[in-house]
Amino acid sequence: MAGSKRYARWRTLYEISVVSFVIDRFGDEIAARYLAHDVVSMRDSIVNEYRHEGKTYDPDKLKGYLKEAEDSYQQAIAEFGKSFAGSYGWAAHNLGLKSPRFQDLEKAVDWDSLPPNYKWSSFSRMDSSVLARVDKILKQQLERATTILERHRQACERLVDGLVAGFELSGEEVLTALNSKTETARRSLRSG
C-alpha cells in the first residue's frame, strides 16, 4: 500500500509540474481557462456518480445544485467551444487541438528535453536536483499566482462576493471581472 501511495504522490507531482509548465508558457489566458475548467470536472464527477448508482443522467430532469452545475457546464462549452469538454480541454485553444491529451501538454513544454530522471518512467527514483527544480518551479508559480491575485485584488473580491451570493461563476464572469480591472488601469494610465 505504501508503494501505491508513493506512486500516487509522484504522479500528482508530475501532473502538477507539467500543468505548471504549460500555464507558465501560455500565461494568464490559459490559467483562466484552467480555473474555468473546474465545471467540466464537476459535471464529469456527477455523471460518473449517476453511472455508479445505475441511473441515467438526464440534464433536463436535474434540479437544484445539479441543474446549476449542468448550466455552468453548458455555459462554459458555449463560451470556450466543444473541445473544452475534454479532460484537458482547458488547453485546447492554446495548443490548437480539438482533444488534447496529457502527452500533448508534455510536447507543448518540450518535456522530452528534460533529464531522463525527471520523466514519468523513473518516478520511483527522482533525484534531489530534479525535486529541487520542481520545488523551485512550484514556488515560482505560487509567487506568480500571488502577484496575479494581488494585482487583481478588487476583481477577486467582487468574484468572491459573486460566489457567496450565487454559489457559481461562469468563465465569462471571471474574465470580465479581470478585464475590467485591466481596462480601468489602462484608462487611468492614458489619462494620467
C-alpha positions as CSV (number, residue, x, y, z in Angstrom):
1,M,0.0,0.0,0.0
2,A,2.8,2.4,0.8
3,G,4.2,1.9,-2.7
4,S,0.9,2.8,-4.3
5,K,0.6,6.0,-2.1
6,R,4.1,7.0,-3.1
7,Y,3.3,6.3,-6.8
8,A,0.1,8.5,-6.5
9,R,2.1,11.3,-4.8
10,W,4.7,11.2,-7.6
11,R,2.0,11.1,-10.3
12,T,0.3,14.1,-8.8
13,L,3.6,16.0,-8.5
14,Y,4.4,15.1,-12.1
15,E,0.9,16.3,-13.4
16,I,1.2,19.5,-11.4
17,S,4.6,20.1,-12.8
18,V,3.5,19.6,-16.4
19,V,0.4,21.8,-15.9
20,S,2.6,24.5,-14.3
21,F,5.0,24.5,-17.2
22,V,2.0,24.8,-19.6
23,I,0.5,27.7,-17.7
24,D,3.8,29.4,-17.4
25,R,4.4,29.1,-21.2
26,F,0.9,30.4,-22.3
27,G,0.2,32.8,-19.5
28,D,-2.9,34.3,-17.9
29,E,-5.4,33.3,-20.6
30,I,-4.7,29.6,-20.2
31,A,-4.7,30.0,-16.4
32,A,-8.2,31.4,-16.6
33,R,-9.3,28.6,-18.8
34,Y,-7.7,26.1,-16.4
35,L,-9.7,27.6,-13.5
36,A,-12.9,27.8,-15.5
37,H,-12.5,24.1,-16.5
38,D,-13.5,23.1,-13.0
39,V,-17.1,23.0,-14.1
40,V,-16.2,20.2,-16.6
41,S,-14.6,18.2,-13.9
42,M,-17.5,18.7,-11.6
43,R,-20.0,17.6,-14.2
44,D,-17.9,14.6,-15.1
45,S,-18.0,13.6,-11.4
46,I,-21.8,14.0,-11.3
47,V,-22.2,11.9,-14.5
48,N,-19.9,9.2,-13.0
49,E,-21.9,9.2,-9.8
50,Y,-25.1,8.6,-11.8
51,R,-23.4,5.7,-13.6
52,H,-22.2,4.3,-10.4
53,E,-25.7,4.3,-9.0
54,G,-27.1,2.8,-12.2
55,K,-29.1,5.9,-13.0
56,T,-29.4,7.7,-16.4
57,Y,-28.0,11.2,-16.5
58,D,-30.7,13.4,-18.0
59,P,-29.8,17.1,-17.9
60,D,-33.5,18.0,-18.4
61,K,-34.5,16.3,-15.2
62,L,-31.9,17.9,-12.9
63,K,-32.8,20.1,-10.0
64,G,-31.1,22.4,-7.6
65,Y,-27.3,22.4,-7.5
66,L,-27.2,19.6,-10.1
67,K,-29.1,21.8,-12.5
68,E,-26.8,24.7,-11.7
69,A,-23.7,22.5,-12.3
70,E,-25.1,21.4,-15.7
71,D,-26.0,25.1,-16.6
72,S,-22.5,26.2,-15.7
73,Y,-21.0,23.4,-17.8
74,Q,-23.2,24.3,-20.8
75,Q,-22.2,28.0,-20.4
76,A,-18.5,27.1,-20.4
77,I,-18.9,24.9,-23.5
78,A,-20.8,27.8,-25.2
79,E,-18.1,30.2,-24.2
80,F,-15.0,28.1,-24.9
81,G,-16.2,25.6,-27.5
82,K,-16.9,21.9,-27.6
83,S,-13.2,21.0,-27.2
84,F,-13.4,22.5,-23.7
85,A,-15.4,19.4,-22.6
86,G,-12.4,17.1,-22.7
87,S,-10.2,16.2,-19.8
88,Y,-7.5,18.7,-21.0
89,G,-10.0,20.9,-22.8
90,W,-8.7,24.0,-21.0
91,A,-5.5,23.7,-23.1
92,A,-7.3,23.0,-26.5
93,H,-7.3,26.6,-27.6
94,N,-3.6,27.3,-26.9
95,L,-2.4,24.0,-28.2
96,G,-4.6,24.2,-31.3
97,L,-6.0,20.8,-30.7
98,K,-9.7,19.6,-30.6
99,S,-9.0,16.9,-28.0
100,P,-5.6,17.4,-26.3
101,R,-4.2,14.6,-24.3
102,F,-1.7,14.7,-21.4
103,Q,1.1,13.8,-23.9
104,D,0.2,17.0,-25.8
105,L,0.8,19.0,-22.7
106,E,4.2,17.4,-22.4
107,K,5.0,18.2,-26.0
108,A,3.9,21.8,-25.6
109,V,6.6,22.3,-22.9
110,D,9.2,20.1,-24.6
111,W,9.1,17.6,-21.7
112,D,11.4,15.3,-23.6
113,S,14.3,17.8,-23.3
114,L,14.3,17.4,-19.6
115,P,16.7,15.0,-17.9
116,P,15.6,11.4,-18.0
117,N,15.1,11.1,-14.3
118,Y,12.5,13.8,-14.4
119,K,10.2,11.8,-16.6
120,W,7.3,9.6,-15.9
121,S,9.2,6.3,-16.3
122,S,11.5,6.9,-13.4
123,F,9.3,8.5,-10.7
124,S,10.2,6.0,-8.1
125,R,13.8,7.3,-8.1
126,M,13.7,11.1,-8.8
127,D,17.0,12.6,-7.7
128,S,17.2,15.6,-5.4
129,S,18.2,18.0,-8.1
130,V,15.0,17.3,-10.0
131,L,12.9,17.6,-6.9
132,A,14.7,20.9,-6.2
133,R,13.9,22.1,-9.7
134,V,10.2,21.1,-9.3
135,D,10.1,22.8,-6.0
136,K,11.6,26.0,-7.5
137,I,9.0,25.9,-10.3
138,L,6.1,25.4,-7.9
139,K,7.4,28.2,-5.7
140,Q,7.7,30.5,-8.8
141,Q,4.2,29.6,-9.8
142,L,2.9,30.3,-6.3
143,E,4.6,33.7,-6.4
144,R,3.2,34.4,-9.8
145,A,-0.3,33.4,-8.7
146,T,0.1,35.6,-5.6
147,T,1.2,38.5,-7.8
148,I,-1.8,38.0,-10.1
149,L,-4.2,37.8,-7.2
150,E,-2.7,41.0,-5.6
151,R,-2.8,42.8,-9.0
152,H,-6.5,41.8,-9.4
153,R,-7.5,42.0,-5.7
154,Q,-10.6,44.2,-6.3
155,A,-11.8,41.9,-9.1
156,C,-11.1,38.8,-6.9
157,E,-13.1,40.4,-4.0
158,R,-16.0,41.0,-6.5
159,L,-15.8,37.4,-7.6
160,V,-15.8,36.1,-4.0
161,D,-18.9,38.2,-3.4
162,G,-20.5,36.8,-6.5
163,L,-19.7,33.2,-5.4
164,V,-21.1,33.8,-1.9
165,A,-24.3,35.3,-3.5
166,G,-24.8,32.7,-6.2
167,F,-22.5,29.8,-5.5
168,E,-21.1,29.8,-9.0
169,L,-19.5,32.0,-11.6
170,S,-19.1,31.4,-15.3
171,G,-15.7,31.7,-17.0
172,E,-17.1,34.8,-18.8
173,E,-17.8,36.5,-15.4
174,V,-14.3,35.7,-14.2
175,L,-12.7,37.1,-17.4
176,T,-15.0,40.1,-17.4
177,A,-14.0,41.0,-13.8
178,L,-10.3,40.6,-14.5
179,N,-10.5,42.5,-17.8
180,S,-12.5,45.4,-16.2
181,K,-9.6,46.0,-13.7
182,T,-7.1,45.8,-16.5
183,E,-9.1,48.3,-18.7
184,T,-9.5,50.6,-15.7
185,A,-5.8,50.6,-15.1
186,R,-5.1,51.3,-18.8
187,R,-7.5,54.2,-18.9
188,S,-6.0,55.8,-15.8
189,L,-2.5,55.4,-17.3
190,R,-3.6,57.1,-20.5
191,S,-5.4,59.9,-18.7
192,G,-2.7,60.4,-16.2
